[in-house]
Amino acid sequence: MIKLYSYWRSSAAYRVRIALNLKELEHEIVSVSLAPGRGEHRQAAYLAINPQGLVPFLQDGNVAIGQSQAILEYLEEEYPLKPLLPPDIGGRAFVRQIVDIICCDIHPLDNLRVLKYIKNDLGVTEEQKNSWYAHWIHAGFAAIEKILTEAGRPGPYCFGEQVTLADLCLVPQVYNAQRFNVPLDAFPGIAGIAGRCNALGAFEAARPEAQADAE
C-alpha cells in the first residue's frame, strides 16, 4: 500500500492527498506533526525516513520520494489510468506553468519556515510579515488569473473540463490565502475554480480539517 507522510496544514501534502483521492489509490496517511512544541519532522525517527525533514514524503514499494511536485509526477507516470495532465504536449506545458507559479514562485516565499525566519530572526512585525505574505499571493495570483483569462478556456477548471495538477496546486494555495485573510476579490476566475474543485469529493476528503491529525 502507498504510504504518505503528511501534516494536516501542509499545503504541499494537501496537493498529494488530492491526487491520491482523484486517482482512487489505496493509501495510508501517516501524520508527522509540524506543530510548535512537537516538531516530529525534526526528530531522528522521521529524519531516518526523509533526511530533509519535510512533508510530504511518499513510500510505494521500493520507491521513496519527497517533494510534492516529484511525487505528483511519479503518481502520474506510475498510475496513468486517471490522468491529471492533458494528453497533448502543449496542454501539459500549460498546466505545468501554473503548477510552477504556485510551487516555485508563491509557496517557497510564503512557506511557514520563511515566515518564521523573517519574523523571529529578522525581527519584522506581524503586520510586515502579513504584508509579505499577501504580496507574493497577489503577484502569483495576478499572473495566473491573466493566464487563465487569456487562454480562453471555458472551465470549469484551470484546463477546461479536466481536473489537472494545476487545480491540485491552486486549491491549497487559495486555502492558505484565505487562512491568512488575503482578499481574493481581484481573482474571480481563481476563486471560481477553487469553489468548483472543493465541491468534488476527492478535494473535500483531502481538505485540512478532514484529516485525522487536524487540531
matplotlib code that plots the C-alpha trace (Angstrom):
import matplotlib.pyplot as plt

x = [0.0, 1.1, 2.1, 2.0, 3.7, 1.6, 0.6, -2.9, -1.9, 0.8, -0.3, 2.3, 0.9, -2.6, -1.8, -0.7, -3.7, -6.0, -4.1, -4.3, -8.0, -8.6, -6.7, -8.6, -5.3, -5.5, -3.1, -2.3, -1.7, 1.0, 0.8, 4.1, 3.3, 5.0, 3.3, 5.4, 6.5, 6.2, 8.2, 8.1, 9.7, 12.9, 13.1, 15.6, 12.8, 11.4, 14.8, 15.8, 12.9, 13.3, 16.6, 15.2, 12.7, 9.8, 6.3, 5.0, 7.0, 5.7, 6.6, 5.3, 7.1, 10.7, 10.0, 10.6, 10.5, 9.9, 8.9, 5.3, 6.0, 8.2, 5.5, 2.8, 4.8, 5.6, 1.9, 1.0, 3.5, 3.1, -0.7, -1.8, -5.4, -6.9, -4.6, -4.0, -2.2, -3.6, -2.8, -1.0, 2.4, 1.1, -1.6, 0.8, 3.1, 0.2, -0.7, 2.9, 3.4, 0.6, 2.0, 5.4, 4.0, 2.5, 5.1, 8.2, 7.2, 4.5, 4.9, 8.6, 8.3, 5.2, 6.3, 5.9, 9.7, 10.3, 7.6, 9.1, 12.6, 11.6, 9.7, 11.9, 15.3, 15.0, 12.6, 9.8, 6.5, 3.4, 1.9, 5.0, 5.0, 1.4, 2.1, 5.0, 2.6, -0.1, 2.4, 3.5, 0.0, -1.2, 1.8, 1.4, -2.4, -2.4, -0.3, -2.4, -5.7, -4.4, -3.0, -6.4, -8.3, -6.1, -6.2, -9.9, -10.8, -14.5, -13.6, -14.9, -11.2, -7.8, -7.6, -11.2, -13.2, -10.3, -9.1, -5.3, -2.2, -2.8, -6.1, -4.4, -1.9, -4.2, -6.8, -4.3, -2.8, -6.3, -6.9, -3.8, -4.6, -8.0, -6.4, -4.2, -7.1, -5.7, -8.6, -9.2, -11.8, -9.4, -9.2, -12.7, -11.5, -9.3, -12.0, -14.5, -12.2, -11.4, -15.0, -15.9, -13.0, -13.9, -17.4, -15.7, -15.4, -11.7, -10.9, -13.3, -11.7, -8.3, -9.0, -7.0, -10.0, -11.0, -7.6, -7.3, -4.5, -6.4, -6.1]
y = [0.0, 3.6, 5.4, 9.2, 11.1, 14.2, 17.1, 18.4, 22.0, 21.4, 22.7, 20.5, 17.4, 18.7, 18.6, 14.9, 13.9, 15.3, 13.4, 10.1, 10.6, 11.5, 8.5, 6.4, 4.8, 3.0, 4.6, 5.2, 8.6, 8.8, 12.0, 13.9, 16.9, 20.2, 21.9, 24.1, 22.1, 18.8, 19.1, 15.4, 16.3, 17.2, 14.0, 11.2, 8.7, 10.8, 12.1, 8.4, 8.2, 11.6, 13.3, 16.7, 16.5, 17.9, 16.7, 15.2, 12.0, 9.0, 5.4, 3.0, -0.3, 0.3, 4.0, 6.6, 10.2, 13.7, 17.0, 17.3, 18.0, 14.9, 12.8, 14.1, 13.4, 9.9, 9.2, 10.4, 8.2, 5.1, 5.3, 6.8, 5.4, 8.6, 11.2, 14.6, 16.0, 16.7, 14.3, 16.8, 18.4, 21.9, 21.2, 19.6, 22.6, 25.0, 23.1, 22.9, 26.6, 27.2, 24.5, 26.2, 29.7, 28.2, 25.7, 27.7, 31.3, 31.7, 28.8, 28.9, 32.6, 32.1, 28.9, 28.6, 28.3, 31.5, 33.4, 32.2, 33.2, 36.7, 37.3, 35.6, 36.1, 39.3, 40.9, 42.1, 42.9, 40.7, 43.4, 43.3, 39.5, 39.5, 42.2, 40.0, 37.0, 38.9, 40.5, 37.2, 35.8, 38.8, 38.7, 35.0, 35.0, 38.1, 36.2, 33.0, 35.0, 36.6, 33.4, 31.6, 34.6, 34.9, 31.1, 31.4, 28.1, 27.8, 26.0, 24.8, 24.1, 25.5, 23.4, 23.3, 20.3, 18.2, 18.4, 18.6, 19.1, 22.9, 22.6, 20.3, 23.0, 26.0, 24.9, 24.5, 27.9, 29.5, 27.8, 29.3, 32.8, 32.6, 31.4, 34.5, 36.7, 37.8, 39.3, 37.4, 39.8, 40.6, 37.0, 35.8, 33.2, 31.6, 31.8, 30.2, 27.3, 26.7, 26.6, 24.1, 21.9, 21.9, 20.6, 17.4, 14.5, 14.0, 17.6, 17.6, 14.5, 16.0, 19.3, 20.0, 19.9, 16.5, 14.9, 12.7, 14.8, 18.1, 20.2]
z = [0.0, -0.7, 2.5, 2.6, 5.4, 5.8, 8.1, 8.0, 7.4, 4.9, 1.5, -0.2, 1.4, 0.7, -3.1, -2.9, -0.8, -3.6, -6.2, -4.4, -3.9, -7.6, -8.8, -6.3, -5.0, -1.7, 0.7, 4.3, 5.8, 8.4, 10.4, 11.0, 13.3, 12.4, 15.3, 17.6, 20.6, 18.8, 15.7, 14.7, 11.4, 13.1, 15.2, 14.4, 13.6, 10.8, 9.6, 9.1, 6.6, 5.0, 5.6, 4.5, 7.4, 5.4, 4.3, 2.1, 1.7, -0.2, 0.0, -2.7, -2.6, -3.3, -4.3, -1.5, -2.5, -1.1, -2.7, -3.8, -7.5, -7.8, -6.0, -8.3, -11.4, -10.1, -9.4, -12.9, -14.6, -12.4, -12.2, -15.5, -15.7, -14.2, -15.7, -14.1, -17.1, -20.6, -23.4, -25.6, -25.0, -25.2, -22.7, -20.3, -20.6, -19.9, -16.7, -15.5, -15.8, -13.4, -11.1, -11.2, -10.4, -7.3, -6.2, -7.3, -7.0, -4.3, -1.9, -1.2, -0.2, 1.8, 3.4, 7.2, 7.6, 5.7, 7.7, 11.0, 9.9, 8.8, 12.0, 14.6, 13.1, 11.1, 13.5, 11.3, 12.8, 12.5, 10.2, 8.0, 7.9, 6.7, 4.1, 2.8, 2.6, 0.8, -1.7, -3.1, -3.2, -5.2, -7.5, -8.3, -8.5, -10.8, -13.2, -13.0, -13.4, -16.5, -18.0, -17.4, -18.9, -22.0, -22.6, -23.3, -21.8, -20.7, -17.4, -15.0, -14.1, -15.0, -18.1, -19.2, -18.2, -17.0, -13.4, -13.6, -11.4, -11.8, -9.8, -7.2, -6.5, -6.8, -4.2, -1.3, -2.1, -2.1, 1.2, 2.6, 1.3, 3.0, 6.2, 6.2, 5.3, 2.0, -0.1, -3.4, -4.9, -7.7, -8.8, -9.6, -12.0, -9.4, -6.7, -9.1, -9.9, -6.3, -5.4, -8.1, -7.1, -3.5, -4.4, -5.6, -3.1, -3.7, -2.8, 0.2, 1.6, 1.3, 3.0, 6.1, 8.6, 7.3, 8.3, 11.4, 12.8, 12.4, 15.6]

ax = plt.figure().add_subplot(projection="3d")
ax.plot(x, y, z, "-o")
ax.set_aspect("equal")
plt.show()
